[in-house]
Amino acid sequence: MKFSVLVEPDGTSFEATEDESILDAAMRQDVPLAYSCRDGLCGACKARLLEGSVIYPEERPEALSDAEMQEGLALLCQARPTSDLRLEANIADAIAGIPIRKMPCRVSSSEQLSHDVMRILLTLPGKLQFQFLAGQYIDFILKDGRRRSYSIANAPHDGDHIELHVRYVEGGEFAEYAFGNMPDKAMLRIEGPLGTFYLREDSQCPIIFMAGGTGFAPIKGLIEHSLKLGQTRPIHLYWGARALRDLYANDMAEQWASQYDHIQYVPVLSNPADDDNWQGRTGFVHDAIMEDFKDLSCFDIYAGGPPEMVNAGFDSFCTRGLTAEHYFSDSFEYARDKK
């Protein structure tokens, strides 16, 4: 059965069937709704249900609380329609017209950046072109159809390749392959670009980038894109990790802060090693931001990293005046199966 979906205040409409999520239906019809993980973890596709009803494959997605469900909020990557719908949702205009494609790619190089992070560069064969926005991600399509998602770490102006930062996770199928058995010039299959984690270029707000672990990857792309545009609005980069060795591109972040007056860099370690001789900030990265800013109402905040960090950050920042319209996230879990 098909149902109509009307998106307010944009006025865009599309159809969704009872056996697909609202987000899948929108993507199938090139309607650029905001989203990130597509797993029900991050909340980026959260919308207000103005009319109609939905159901979920499971009792309640992780990123949607009971209170939010009672308030009429829905998670579009998981919600399936049971009637015609009218939604209040965010439209990501910048991704309109960028095709999502499945395509082969080749590993052109790989380099270990730290004890558990590998930089992989991918190139497309022949004359295939890959259009993307800084901050988006791709899916690797495994032989059995399962997927692994990785954020793109380079900006479009450096687009003759796709740069990924792959963290080693024991038992993680793709990570084990990348660190151990991946041959030179390996051929892989990807789909992308995906996600609506991109720089809002028309905003004049100062920016806070909050990275956790390899959540630095998409933020690297965003910063490089901002520099390419010549933007000089203030950038505050906070990068949280366990120990100093986990800040696998610390020199790069320090160089940005040294070279550009509008960029400040604050690394935050939650569990520094004894031999780190760490004199910097400690604790959780979102707490460091809360310590430094008493009013966040005038900022754009971009968060890349684990769902726990992304969600804790939003909950905290909202108490300092941040609104959902100014919080953008790339939330992921390592080695989570997707099809």
Backbone hydrogen bonds, N-H to C=O, Kabsch-Sander energy under -0.5 kcal/mol:
donor,donor_aa,acceptor,acceptor_aa,energy
3,F,16,A,-3.0
5,V,14,F,-3.1
6,L,85,L,-2.2
7,V,12,T,-3.5
8,E,6,L,-0.6
8,E,87,L,-4.0
11,G,7,V,-3.0
12,T,7,V,-0.6
14,F,5,V,-2.0
16,A,3,F,-2.7
18,E,1,M,-1.6
20,E,17,T,-1.3
22,I,79,A,-2.2
23,L,76,L,-2.4
25,A,21,S,-2.2
26,A,22,I,-2.2
27,M,23,L,-2.8
28,R,24,D,-2.3
29,Q,25,A,-1.1
30,D,27,M,-1.4
31,V,26,A,-3.1
33,L,31,V,-2.1
34,A,90,N,-2.0
46,K,43,G,-1.7
47,A,74,A,-2.7
48,R,88,E,-2.5
49,L,47,A,-0.5
49,L,72,G,-3.7
50,L,48,R,-0.9
50,L,86,R,-2.3
51,E,86,R,-1.8
55,I,80,R,-2.3
63,A,40,G,-2.3
64,L,61,P,-1.6
69,M,65,S,-2.2
70,Q,66,D,-2.2
71,E,67,A,-1.5
72,G,69,M,-1.2
73,L,68,E,-2.6
74,A,47,A,-3.2
76,L,45,C,-1.3
76,L,74,A,-0.7
78,Q,75,L,-1.6
79,A,75,L,-2.7
80,R,55,I,-2.9
82,T,53,S,-2.3
83,S,53,S,-0.7
85,L,4,S,-3.1
86,R,51,E,-2.1
87,L,6,L,-3.2
88,E,48,R,-2.7
89,A,8,E,-1.8
89,A,87,L,-0.7
92,A,32,P,-3.9
92,A,90,N,-0.5
93,D,91,I,-1.2
95,I,92,A,-1.5
96,A,93,D,-1.5
98,I,95,I,-2.0
101,R,99,P,-0.6
101,R,192,G,-2.8
103,M,190,I,-2.5
105,C,188,L,-2.5
106,R,123,T,-3.1
107,V,186,A,-2.6
108,S,106,R,-0.8
108,S,121,L,-2.4
109,S,121,L,-1.2
111,E,119,R,-2.5
113,L,111,E,-0.6
113,L,117,V,-2.3
114,S,117,V,-1.5
118,M,166,V,-2.9
119,R,111,E,-3.5
120,I,118,M,-0.6
120,I,164,L,-2.2
121,L,109,S,-2.7
122,L,162,I,-2.5
123,T,106,R,-2.6
128,L,125,P,-1.7
131,Q,129,Q,-0.5
136,Q,133,L,-2.1
137,Y,194,L,-2.4
138,I,150,Y,-2.6
139,D,191,E,-2.6
140,F,148,R,-3.3
141,I,189,R,-2.7
142,L,140,F,-0.7
142,L,146,R,-3.2
145,G,142,L,-2.0
147,R,338,K,-1.8
148,R,140,F,-1.6
150,Y,138,I,-2.5
152,I,136,Q,-2.7
153,A,163,E,-3.3
158,D,155,A,-1.9
159,G,156,P,-1.2
161,H,158,D,-0.6
162,I,122,L,-2.3
164,L,120,I,-2.4
166,V,118,M,-3.2
166,V,164,L,-0.6
167,R,165,H,-0.6
168,Y,116,D,-3.0
172,G,169,V,-2.6
173,E,171,G,-0.5
176,E,172,G,-3.2
177,Y,173,E,-1.6
178,A,174,F,-2.8
179,F,175,A,-2.2
180,G,176,E,-1.4
181,N,176,E,-0.6
181,N,177,Y,-0.7
182,M,177,Y,-1.8
185,K,107,V,-0.8
186,A,183,P,-1.3
188,L,105,C,-2.8
190,I,103,M,-2.8
191,E,139,D,-2.1
192,G,101,R,-2.0
194,L,137,Y,-2.7
196,T,35,Y,-2.1
198,Y,196,T,-1.2
201,E,199,L,-1.4
203,S,200,R,-1.4
207,I,234,P,-3.1
208,I,300,D,-2.5
209,F,236,H,-2.6
210,M,208,I,-0.5
210,M,302,Y,-3.1
211,A,209,F,-0.5
211,A,238,Y,-3.0
212,G,304,G,-2.3
213,G,240,G,-2.3
215,G,212,G,-2.1
216,F,213,G,-1.4
217,A,214,T,-1.8
219,I,215,G,-0.9
220,K,216,F,-2.6
221,G,217,A,-1.6
222,L,218,P,-2.1
223,I,219,I,-2.6
224,E,220,K,-2.6
225,H,221,G,-2.1
226,S,222,L,-2.5
227,L,223,I,-2.5
228,K,224,E,-2.0
229,L,225,H,-2.0
230,G,226,S,-0.7
230,G,227,L,-0.8
231,Q,226,S,-2.0
235,I,262,H,-3.2
236,H,207,I,-2.4
237,L,235,I,-0.6
237,L,264,Q,-3.3
238,Y,209,F,-3.2
238,Y,236,H,-0.6
239,W,266,V,-1.7
240,G,211,A,-3.1
240,G,238,Y,-0.5
241,A,268,V,-2.2
246,D,243,A,-1.7
247,L,244,L,-1.6
248,Y,246,D,-1.8
250,N,247,L,-1.7
253,A,249,A,-1.9
254,E,250,N,-2.6
255,Q,251,D,-2.1
256,W,252,M,-2.1
257,A,253,A,-2.0
258,S,254,E,-1.9
259,Q,255,Q,-2.7
260,Y,256,W,-2.5
263,I,260,Y,-1.4
264,Q,235,I,-2.6
266,V,237,L,-3.2
268,V,239,W,-2.8
269,L,281,R,-2.1
270,S,241,A,-2.4
271,N,242,R,-2.5
276,D,273,A,-1.7
277,N,274,D,-1.1
281,R,267,P,-0.7
283,G,269,L,-1.7
288,A,284,F,-1.5
289,I,285,V,-1.6
290,M,286,H,-2.0
291,E,287,D,-2.1
292,D,288,A,-1.4
293,F,289,I,-1.8
296,L,320,R,-3.2
297,S,320,R,-0.6
299,F,296,L,-1.4
300,D,206,P,-2.4
301,I,326,H,-2.9
302,Y,208,I,-2.6
303,A,328,F,-2.9
304,G,210,M,-2.7
305,G,330,D,-2.2
309,M,306,P,-0.6
310,V,306,P,-2.3
311,N,307,P,-3.1
312,A,308,E,-2.1
313,G,309,M,-2.6
314,F,310,V,-2.0
315,D,311,N,-2.4
316,S,312,A,-2.1
317,F,313,G,-3.2
318,C,314,F,-2.1
319,T,316,S,-1.2
320,R,317,F,-1.8
321,G,318,C,-1.2
322,L,317,F,-1.8
326,H,323,T,-2.0
327,Y,324,A,-1.5
328,F,301,I,-2.7
330,D,303,A,-2.6
332,F,305,G,-1.5
336,R,333,E,-1.1
338,K,147,R,-0.6
